[in-house]
Amino acid sequence: MSDVTAVNNLVNKYTQLQQEIGKVIIGQNEAVNFTLLSIFCGGHSLLIGVPGLAKTLLVNTISDALGLQFNRIQFTPDLMPSDILGSEILDESRKFKFIKGPIFSNIILADEINRTPPKTQAALLEAMQERSVTIAGNHYKLELPFYVLATQNPIEQEGTYPLPEAQLDRFMFSINLDYPTFEEEVQVVKSTTTAQNNTVNPLFSAAEIIEIQKLIRKIPVADNVIEYAVSLVSKTRPNSEYAADLVKKYIDWGAGPRASQNLILAAKAHAAVNGKYSPDIEDVQAVAIPILSHRIVKNYKAEAEGISHKDIITSLF
């Protein structure tokens, strides 16, 4: 099958996928789209939203529609690395036997990742980066595709362990979930307070998703689009010669090279699901806010004046 045919097939399947997910998830279109793009690129996402916005339901529904295994890990202050990765135990014949932890799944929901100590956070982040875990000197590969969606609650920061910038950088997207609109909330209440259960049909298999990830990497990109993405990231660095005035005024630290790589990968995926065979500058701009917002550090002046990450990033377009 040619790459052009593969992209056309992806567009059709993506439309069906949105319809299947829409049976259960009402609204939150942006969060659904960015989550799917992240999976198609082989990246991970950080979902930020207050309790009760259907974060778990969203991930569960997406994993059902993609035909993937799903595990949820509730992060708590007493969670140990072995609770995630697994551990070795002595069996009846007095030999060590490895019992796999919940990380051995295709989609992991790391619920409230900032509630657990750095040692446990680091165990998850190693698995995210390497797609493997090391227990007692033995190396275990994780099943592909492997995707982590970590959630953070933006309120109640007491007793939390915020993710350091180096670990935040491992997430491809940072997705903000907002409250539903009045009409959406009416629909949510109507659909969840009756006996009717909507079932989601799997449209993909794990092997098909790996093929989509390969297809996205094969999509060609014009040099001017790559240069645009790199210049956009350069503009976020206050000490760079390309830095915008707004950045010099409100930003302490800008985004690193991983942001440029992710911008291009996500732009390719965004182009493909919209039926384009090569991304353009509009595709880069469409994915820029969730890719850059967790990679730039605002200063106290930005906080005091209520300047958001979104304001700063859109000013760079």
N, C-alpha and C positions, 0 to 999 in steps of 0.2 A: 504494500500500500504506500502510495506517495505521501510526502509530508503535507501537501496541499489537501489531499483527501482526508488525512488524519485530522487536520485542523478543522475542516468542515464537519467531520463526525463529532469532534469535541464540542463545537458550537451547539449542535443538536442535543447532545447528551447533557450539556451544561444547562440548557433551557429546561429539559425534563427534570434535571436534578433540582433546580430552583423550585419547580412546581411541586415535587415530592416533599422537599423541606418545608415549603409554604403550607402544606397540609397541617403541620404541627406548629411551626414557628410563624407567628403573625408579626409583620414588621421586621425590624432589625436587619433590613436588607443589606446595609453596608457591612455589618458584622459578619453575616453569612458569606457575602462575596469575598471579603478579605480572608476569612478562614479557609474558604475553598482555594483561593489563589495561593495561599501559603502552603497548603497540602500539595497542590499541583507543582509548586516550585521546590518541594522538599524542605521547606523551612518550618519554623515554630512560631507560635503567637502568644502574646500576653494580652489577656482580656481584662479590662478595668471597668468595674461597674458595681453599683450598690447591690445588696442582697435582693433576691426576688425578681431579677430581670431575665430569668430562664437561661442562665449561662450553662448549667449542667444539661438541661433539656436540649439546648442548641447543639452542644457537642455530641450528645447521645444520638440525636436525630441525624446529624451529618454523618456519623460513623455508620448508622443503619443504612442511610441512602448510598453510601460509598461501599457498602458490603465489607466493612472492616471490623476487627475486634476492638472493643472499648473497655478501658479500665479507669475507674476514678480513684484518686488517692487524696484523702483529706489531710492536709498538712496541719500539724499541731506542734506545740513547743516540745513535746516529748517524743516526736517521731525520729527514729534512728535510720541511718543509711540502709541497714539490712532490712528494714521494714519496706523499703522501696525496691531494692535490688534483689533481695533473696539472701539465703544463708546456707551454710553447710551444716548438716547434722550427721550424727553417727547412726547408721541403720542397724538392723538385727545382726548382720554379719560383721559388725564393728568396722565398717568402711565408711568413709565420708561420702555423703550423698548431697548433691546440690538441689535445694528446693527453690524454684524460681519465684521471684517476687512479682508484684503487679506491674512492674516496668516492662515485662515481657508481653507486650500487646502492641497493636498497630497505632491506636490513638489513646493517649494518656491525658486525662484531665487532672492537672495538678492544682487542686482547689486551695485557694488562699496560701500561695507559695511563700508569702512574706510572714507567715505565722510560725515558720519552722527555723531552727538555728542554721547558720551558714554551712556547717558540716554536712547537713542533710540536703540543703539547697545545692551544694557543690556536687554531691553524688548524682543528683538528677541532671545537672548541667553537663557533667562528663558524658553521661549516656546520650544527651541531646547532641553533643558535638561529635562524639566518636561513633555513635550508633552501636556501642558495645559496652559491656561492664566487666570489671575485673574483681573477682572474689577469691580470696586466699591464693593469689598468684595465678589463678586460672582465668582465661579470657573467654567470654561468652558473647557471641554476636546477637544483636537484636533483630527480630523479624522486620523486613521492609515491606511496605512503607512504614516509617516510624515518625509519629507526629506528636508533639507536646503542646497542649493548650493550657497555659498557666493562668490562674485568675488572681486578681488582687482587688481588695475592697478599699475604695478611696477614703472611706471614713474609718473611725476607730483605729488610729495608728498606734495606740498604746500597746506595749508588749509585742511589737512586731519587729522583724529583722529585715529592713529594706534591702532589696537586691542591689549590690554594687554595680557601678556603671559597666564594668567589664562583663558582668553576667547579663545585664540588660541587653548588651550588644549582641548576645547570642540569639535573641529573639528577632525574627525577621520583621514582624508587625507588632505594633502596640495598638490594640483596638479598644476604643471607648464605647461602652454601651450606654445609651441614654434611655430615659423613661419613654414608654410608648406614647403616641399621640392619644387624644381623647377617643377618637374613632377606633384606633387599634386596641386600646384597653377594653372598650366595649366588646369588641370581637373576641378578645382573649377570655373575658369573663363568660361570654356566651358559649364558647367552645370547650371551656374547662369545667363547667358546672353541670354538665349533662352526662348521661350514661354512655354517650357515643365515644368510641375510641378510634382515632385515625391511625392506620398502620402505614408505615413508610416502606416502600419496596426498594430492595438493593438494586442499583443500576450499574454498578461497577464491581470489579474484583480487585484484589490486591495487585495482581499481575498487570491489569489494565492501568492502574494508577501509576505503577512504575514506568510503564510505556509512555504515559502522558508526561511524566517528569523528564524522560529522555527527549521526547518531542520538543518540549519547551526549551531545553538547552540547545537544541539544533536550530531554533528559529534565528534567522540572520538579523543583525541590527546595524543600521547605518552609523558611520563614524560620528556624524554630527549629533546623533541622539546620545551616544556614549559620552561625547564631550559635554553635552548639555547636563547629563546626570552628574558627571564629575564636577562640573562648575557649580551646580546647585549645592552639592555637598561642601565644596571648597568655601562657598559663601557663608556657610554656617560656622566657620572657624574664625573667632574674633581676631586672632593674630595673623590671619592670612592676608595677603595683598588683595584678594578678591572679596574680603568681608564687606557686607553691606553695613550702612550706618546703623540700622536698627539692631543688627547683630552685635556690633561693637558696644552698643549702649546696653543691651539687655542679656547678652549671652556670656557665660563664663567659659564653657567648653563646647566645641562643635563636634560634628559626627566624624567618624573614622572611615577608612577605606571600605570596611564591610558594608557601610551604607550605600556606597556607589555600586558595589556588586549586587546588593539586594534590589536597588532601584531598577537596574537593567533586567534582572531575572523576573521581578514582579511585573515590569512593563511588558516583557515578552508574554507572560501568562495572561495579563490583562488584554493585550492585543489578540491573542489566540482565542480566548473565550468570546471575544466580540467580532470574530470572523476576519481579523486582519492577519496577513502573513508576515508582517514585520512591524515592530512597535515604532511609534513616533513620539514627539515631545509631549503630546496630550496624554499618552499612556504613562509617561514618567510622572507627569503632574498628578494624574489620577491616583497614584499609589504613594506619592511623596509624603503626605501627612502621617499616615500610620508607620511609615518606615523611619522617618526622621524624628518624630516627636519624642521618643524615649532615648534618643541618642544625643540630644542637645540639652545642656544644663543651663537653666535660667539663673540670673543673679537676683539679689534681693530687690533691686529697682523694678525688675519685671513683675515680681510677685506683688510689690507695693502698688504698682500702677495697673494691676489686673491684666497684664499682657499675656495672652496664651501662646502655647507652642504653635497652634494653628495660625494665629495672626502673623507670627514671625515667618513661618515657612511659606505661607501664601504670598507674603510681601516679596519673597525672593523669586517668584515666578516671573 
